[in-house]
């Protein structure tokens, strides 16, 4: 007669931490008798280990490995991928806030060192090769901006696990943290429609920015579904430079289909729209109401823009958190993960409100993807 034996499934440090309601680092400190842990927490961790029936010596070895890892200095490379016309991405408020979020998270851990490098958007060169070699030896990588497929393919082929911030990319296989830009476009258009506007325009700062295209698609689909094809008009700037954006706005506002309300992809475009309106003897919001994406910072004038708040600082924090988890868990995901942060509509005086004021819209229902601009 063969005696059956039960093979116990291994219990992980994560399971112990979750069951005890503490962090993995706390479990490590308790079992290695290192660091300050209050007596009540210590007893709860030890009781949890007993309850789960885990081999204490095995968990202690794993905890010791984590403790040793925590004392090591890790290097994270922040790879900036600007558009050709962007001289310094970090001088833009949006990306500066993102960087502050990354720094704030890593500053909580004394063993994280961050370097910043910029990929030449012109293509592969000697400097790009040197940067890529640095990335190969990094413990973690955060990518910001608009990387080409070639750059991403090169990273993935080298078995690196970069985290891309604000991607809106379905054409590349990469872990990402992004704002819900498509739904933001839906929310902006819906806000204007509910205030009685029948002709809605959209100004995109550049066709090369994927998040801008997602915002355009969301606004376009919502408007087409609610008002029909004659109620939406859009213009796309040749580049994100102010002069090109202003030229696109001038063409839009002097065209026969000038909109009653305008959605812009970024605050500077909203400010330029106000300037162009003034040059034409018009003003905001009487002649054209404006909604923009991102929180307007350091924008001159007395207009408080209605805007979609995108929380770039939180995007940076989430990306840093995911990189930190990758370093210490060494988990390999079968499929790239995507973290999407919702947007919030913040009313201002740049929109001429209807007699019936609506409550703040935070999320939109799903809409059809037909007619999306790729």
Buried (B, 14 or more C-beta within 10 A) or exposed (E): EEEEEEEEEEBBBEBBBBBBEBEBBBBBBBBBEBEEBEEEBBEBBBEBBEEBEBEEEEBBEBBBBBBEBBEEEBBBBBBBBBBEEBEEBBEBBBBBBBBBBBBEBBEEBEEBEBEBBBBBBEEEEEEBEEBBEBBEEBBBBBBBBBBEEEBBBBBBEEEBBBBBBBBBBEEBEBBBBBBBBBBBBBBBBBBBBBBEBBBBBBBBBBBBBBBBBBBBBBBBBBBBBBBEEEBBBBBBBBBBBBEBBBBBBBEBBEEEEBBBBBBBBBBBBBBBBBBBBEEBEBEBBEBBBBBBBBBBEEBEBEBEBBBBBBBBBBBBBBBBBBBBEBBBEEEEEEEBEBBBBBBBBBBBBBBBBEEEEEEEBEEBEEBEEEEBEE
